[in-house]
Amino acid sequence: MTEVSSLTGRLLVATPALADPNFDRAVVLLLDHDEEGSLGVVLNRPTPVGVGDILGPWAGLTGEPDVVFQGGPVSLDSALGVAVIPGGEGPLGWRRVHGAIGLVDLETPPELLGPALGSLRIFAGYAGWGPGQLEGELTEGAWYVVESEPGDVSFTRPERLWRAVLRRQRSELAMIATYPDDPSLN
């Protein structure tokens, strides 16, 4: 078996050629990536459902927009909390994934985590890949892999995140940010 270099904490940015409608212009934060597969959440798919509608105690602790995001097409009936907690050790109920970004145990009383939160986003479902599946998609050119920044988790204009992430790259990827939504109209 070949060794897998971990991409945990990095972003997958959908290329314009990616045909899967679940990931059209998606920005995925990888929360786990190893030889057993990959798991992440789509950062730029807000739903019309308010956090208070399904997780009342967590309402008000999330940033704008204060809605649940569709984390991916898998297990839409489950919720994941992703939070940025600046500083060293995080509080009980938070597990570091990469840098200041970590997962929140939504069973933890919010009052224990609330004061430490820099930002919080709630996701319904996730994006998942089996062993070697993501590597195959990377080889096919479906995704750009770039570094994440803590502000990506709580980007207030999610519909603009795909372009913003590409625009900040110091390579030819910055030019992809200008790719039209429908190239046939050019």
NURO-951877 format. One record per residue (C-alpha): residue in three letters; x, y, z. Coordinates in steps of 0.02 Angstrom, whole numbers, plus 50000, padded with zeros to 5 digits. Example, Ala and Ser with C-alpha at 12.3 -4.5 7.8 and 13.67 -1.06 7.14 Angstrom:
ALA506154977550390 SER506844994750357 
//
This chain:
MET500005000050000 THR500655017349959 GLU500885030150096 VAL499595044150101 SER500215061550140 SER498915069350253 LEU497925084050187 THR497005086550352 GLY496655104850381 ARG496865109750199 LEU495535115450077 LEU494905106449924 VAL494315119449799 ALA493245112249658 THR493955115149486 PRO492765122149355 ALA492855105049269 LEU492125095549419 ALA490445089349356 ASP489665083149519 PRO488275095649565 ASN488575092049751 PHE490265100449733 ASP489995113949602 ARG491155128249658 ALA491315119949828 VAL492645123749957 VAL492905108650069 LEU493875109150232 LEU494685092150259 LEU494445086950440 ASP495265069950420 HIS496325062250282 ASP497315046150297 GLU497485028950216 GLU495725024450275 GLY494915038750179 SER494445056950196 LEU493115067150280 GLY492735085650262 VAL491385098850261 VAL490845110350121 LEU491095127950190 ASN490035137450064 ARG488315129150062 PRO487155138550182 THR485405131650204 PRO483855141750249 VAL483765132450417 GLY484255142850568 VAL485415135250697 GLY484095139050829 ASP482825128550734 ILE483785112350763 LEU485105115950897 GLY484295129151005 PRO485655130051139 TRP486975133951006 ALA485985148050925 GLY486855164650941 LEU488575156750957 THR488775154650769 GLY489305168950657 GLU488335176650515 PRO487435169350430 ASP486695160650583 VAL486105145550482 VAL486565127350465 PHE487715123650319 GLN487585107950211 GLY489255099850246 GLY489085087350106 PRO487965074050034 VAL488315060750168 SER487285058850329 LEU486245074650312 ASP485335069950472 SER486905072050578 ALA487705088250636 LEU489535093250651 GLY490175108750737 VAL491795116650674 ALA492535130550778 VAL494045141750780 ILE494795143750952 PRO496285155450959 GLY497725151951077 GLY498465136151147 GLU497415122651225 GLY495585122451185 PRO494205119451312 LEU493365103051354 GLY492225097951210 TRP493375104251071 ARG494665093850975 ARG496005102250871 VAL496045097050688 HIS497305109350617 GLY498005125350691 ALA496595134850777 ILE495245124650687 GLY494405110450777 LEU492845099950801 VAL491545103850934 ASP490665090051029 LEU488885096551013 GLU488405086351167 THR489495097951272 PRO488505111851359 PRO488735127451251 GLU489105138151403 LEU490735128451427 LEU491335132351251 GLY490505148951214 PRO491775160451298 ALA493235152151207 LEU492485152251032 GLY493255163350901 SER491955157150778 LEU490785142350757 ARG489865134850611 ILE488615120350614 PHE488565108050468 ALA487235095250422 GLY488125080650344 TYR489865079250273 ALA490865074750119 GLY491725057950126 TRP492925047950018 GLY493445029750037 PRO495255023850035 GLY496145030849881 GLN494565038949812 LEU495085056949845 GLU496825053549777 GLY496005047449617 GLU494975063349603 LEU496545073749633 THR497445064449494 GLU495965067749378 GLY496105086349416 ALA494425088249505 TRP495125098249651 TYR496425111449690 VAL497245108749860 VAL497675124749953 GLU498065130250131 SER496595134750242 GLU496475150250349 PRO495455151050511 GLY494305164250433 ASP493745151950300 VAL492675142850428 SER491645158350467 PHE491725167750301 THR490205179250309 ARG489835178850121 PRO489895160150084 GLU489325162749904 ARG490975172049875 LEU492135159949965 TRP492635149849809 ARG493255165549720 ALA494035172849878 VAL495065157249914 LEU495685156249735 ARG496045174949726 ARG497225174449876 GLN498335161049796 ARG500065166549738 SER500015156449579 GLU499035154449419 LEU497585148549528 ALA497195166749565 MET496665168549383 ILE495395154349402 ALA494405165749520 THR493835175349365 TYR493145159649281 PRO491345163449229 ASP489895154149306 ASP489335148949132 PRO490785149249008 SER489595146248862 LEU488975164148883 ASN490695171248840 
//
